[in-house]
């Protein structure tokens, strides 16, 4: 009986830690996104980026895919 309650409390503690870790990862990603967005807007990169996408849309799509793929791999390793 004591063994079962130990297993349940350990499982609940592990689940709580996992939730906290995911919350931290989520907040870190949000902060990184906000920082990147502020950087792009403050340094007038947005207009240059728009022009690049208009000139070479396929390269922009490939670059966006690559960035997303790398970000997903990093997020998977963190979690």
N, C-alpha and C positions, 0 to 999 in steps of 0.2 A: 504494500500500500504506500509506504513512504517512497519507494522507488518510482512509482507512477506519478506521484505529486512532484518529485524532483524532475522527472522527464518533462512534465507539463510546464513547470516553471522555467526550466532551461529552454524549452522550445519557445515559450512566450518571450523570454528575454532576448533570444536570438532574433525573433521576428521584430521586436521593438528596435533592436540595434540595426537590423537591415532597413527598416523604415527610416530611421534617423540618417543612415548612410545615404539612402536614395534622396531624402530631402536635402541633404548637404550637396549632393551631386547636382540635383535640380537647381538649387540656388546658385551654385557656382557657374553652371552653364548659363543661367539667366543673367548673372552679373557679367560674364564674359561677352554675351551677346549685346547687352546694353553698352558695355565699354567699347566694343567694336563699332556699334552704331554711332555712338557719340564721336568716336575718332573719325569715322568716315565723314560725318556731317561737318565737323569742325575744320577739317583739312581740305574741304572741297573736292574730295575724292569721288563723291557721288556723281558729280557731273561728268568727270572723266570716265567713271565706270559705265555710266549710261551710254556714252559715246562708243566705248569699247564694245558693249553688248550690241549696239546698233551696227557697228562695223563687222564684227565677227561673232554672230550669235552661237554658232556651233562650238566654237572654242569656249565661249562663256558657259554654255550648258555642260560641256565636258569638265570644265574647272569646277563648276558648282557640284557636279556629281562627285568629283574627286574629293573635294572638301567635305562633303556630306559623308562619304565613305570613311574617310579618315576619322572624322568626328564620331561616327558610330562605332568604329573599332576602339577608339579611346574610351568612349562611354562604356562599352562592353567590358573592357579590362578593369575599369574603375569599379563597376558594379559587381 
